Amino acid sequence: MAMNDSVNILNSAYLAVEYIDSFLPDNPLQQPFKNAWNYMLDNYTKFQIATWGSLIVHEASYFLLCVPGFIFQFIPYMQKYKIQQDKPETWEKQWKCFKTLLFNHFFIQLPLICGTYYFTEYFNIPYEWEEMPRWYVLVAQCFGCAVIEDAWHYFLHRLLHHKRIYKYIHKVHHEFVSPFGMQAEYAHPLETLILGAGFFIGIVVFCNHVVLLWAWVICRLMETIDVHSGYDVPLNPLHLVPFYAGARFHDFHHMNFIGNYASTFTWWDRIFGTDSQFIAYQEKEKKKQCITKKKAN
């Protein structure tokens, strides 16, 4: 009975979104995107699309999304939004991070990307434009992928902090007490494989078109670069996502090393109480701000 009720609710929600979508104006970018997509299908093989297309999407998205945070360090106005203001970025750290990233991207992640074509073939995942899911289905699928990845990340990330194995693997990622966007994928190769595995679980569950692979890559990179940015910028559209952790939440993890283990959402840390030190820290900071304001007045 409960299962039938859930299915009915989901079907009703889907019909409601479809009804609303029918009143929305046509997307002016849809036709150019369709033309570009069909051109890609006509001129490249599925192997080329799945392999080199996925690599280009990952590399272009990663470094383009890192650009705002990189530029912020040169803008005095943005420094008031930097979370750990006493620990500015240095060229030495950023160069070291960049070199490690290139190694991880091309010697760890690229071999995995090379299996994308065989994954899509095994599960009969379509590439055709006509099979592409509607935008609201894609959004829902990406959210589902994020929920699954977040659960995987919380428990495996917490395990990597165990005192017996921390220094061998996860310590590499914590070399930077004050994170910056490009550092999001700065990690030991084993960590790249262990925590990165969570990315693929949602794909196995939800993927019904190759476009979800790329959409989920972009969403995941957007999230992880944002929480590692080191800046808590107001009006960040990601803060509209329910239970989104954000940069301040994850920045505390790098500063404190204990707690706030989840990647995207706050519920696992809240359930297991691993956000208690963060909550205490926030309350302490609020008291400091109140005292400062009283002295200023």
Secondary structure as UniProt FT lines:
FT   HELIX           2..23
FT   TURN            28..29
FT   HELIX           30..43
FT   HELIX           46..48
FT   HELIX           49..53
FT   HELIX           54..72
FT   TURN            73..74
FT   HELIX           76..81
FT   TURN            85..86
FT   HELIX           91..103
FT   HELIX           104..109
FT   HELIX           110..113
FT   TURN            114..115
FT   HELIX           116..122
FT   TURN            123..124
FT   HELIX           129..131
FT   HELIX           135..160
FT   TURN            163..165
FT   HELIX           166..168
FT   HELIX           170..175
FT   HELIX           181..185
FT   HELIX           189..206
FT   HELIX           210..227
FT   TURN            234..235
FT   HELIX           237..240
FT   TURN            242..243
FT   HELIX           246..256
FT   HELIX           267..272
FT   TURN            273..275
FT   HELIX           276..296
//
